[in-house]
Amino acid sequence: MNHPMSRAEFIALIAMMFAAIAFSIDAMLPALPEIGRELSPDAMNNAQLILTSFVLGIGVGTFFTGPLSDAFGRKRVIVAGAALYIIAAAVAYFSTSLEVVLAARVVQGLGAAAPRIVSLAVVRDLYAGREMARIVSIAMMIFTIFPAFAPLMGAGIIALAGWRSIFLAFILFACIFVTWMWLRLPESLAMENRRPFRAHLLWAAVKEMFAHPAVRMSILVQSLCLAILFLMLSLVHPVYEVIFDRAETFPYWFGAIAAVSASGSFVNAALVVRVGMRRMVTWSLGLQVILAGAMVPVGMSNMDGTTLFALFLLWQSYVFFMAGTTMGNLNAIAMEPMGHIAGMAASTISGIATISAAAIAAPIGLTFNGSLFPLTFGIFVLAAIGFGLMLQMGRVERRLTA
């Protein structure tokens, strides 16, 4: 299909819509201590719920934004999602209560799901085959680099105008991409190709997926891997501030680690054809069990602070690196038997995994007590369960092929 945008402009727009979620999460990290002190001084640890509440909203929104865009068109759903996102950010900006901020963040997550999910549908509408894969790969590469800079951007915004101004930055970001999209990108889904939204089809997809053993286990492991990532994101700034007294330099450390850890996707691309998706996930989780298990006693020891910080940096890098060697593979494993309901299955898998991960990570994060134990032991347990499920998946595969 022809459209007035050049390929470079189209990729830039898609990458920006992808990045809405990363910006909304990672730019908030430097603000959590100030938000805790101002809005929840008696329970400052509750400020981290600002992250998981946003993720919860994304998970819920993911269920519906894809099917809604099939019914009403891509651009309308992206605009509606951006409007929700902007309104919620404005409510959070003016709020004097942490509870209202958390509610606004859930709604903001609902809105952010639209550009993230529907932009993939737009690519699918306009391109096919290898060209589609190439465009998505380039956009995702830009997207994976963005988290390296988001905390530094957040810290700069806070230094200039205070933590509330981050929500104004979110509003500006959304206004830019939705205006750009509306003016330059034509509607990619023709009226004759639209399909009515039917809730019973979504429920049927959920039942069918959980009836398939490999799909069921891959969704559960994906939930655990996402929970590991969300738990690290929730606690990483408190760890830098409280344990290592490095809050001021946190954006730089986080940016460097995020940039290096983005190589996980490239390593996976180089190995997965030869090794296989299930083995890549199993080996990645097995190594995480070893590393997190080692970090539990290390974090409780009287080790020199500089040495402990260096070990934590290495482990934090692997937590982010592991996302690149697990998430895509788990999604592919779950999607493989679901080709006949691919679109519905993609939304359902992402929605279930995201909501489950937020529900797992939030209560663990709230147990933070000024030590590394809640983070290290929590990730150790989650990785061990995931590793066990992957071993079970291997046994099921061998039984079916015997």
Secondary structure, DSSP 8 states (H G I E B T S, - for coil): ---SS-HHHHHHHHHHHHHHHHHHHHTTGGGHHHHHHHH-TT-GGGGGHHHHHHHHHHHHHHHHHHHHHHHH-HHHHHHHHHHHHHHHHHHHHH---HHHHHHHHHHHHHHHHHHHHHHHHHHHHH--HHHHHHHHHHHHHHHHHGGGTHHHHHHHHHHHH-TTHHHHHHHHHHHHHHHHHHHH----S-GGG-----HHHHHHHHHHHHTSHHHHHHHHHHHHHHHHHHHHHHHHHHIIIIIS--TTTHHHHHHHHHHHHTHHHHHHHHHHHHH-HHHHHHHHHHHHHHHHHHHHHHHHS---HHHHHHHHHHHHHHHHHHHHHHHHHHHHHHHGGGGGGHHHHHHHHHHHHHHHHHHHHHHHHTT--SSSHHHHHHHHHHHHHHHHHHHHHHHHHHHHH-
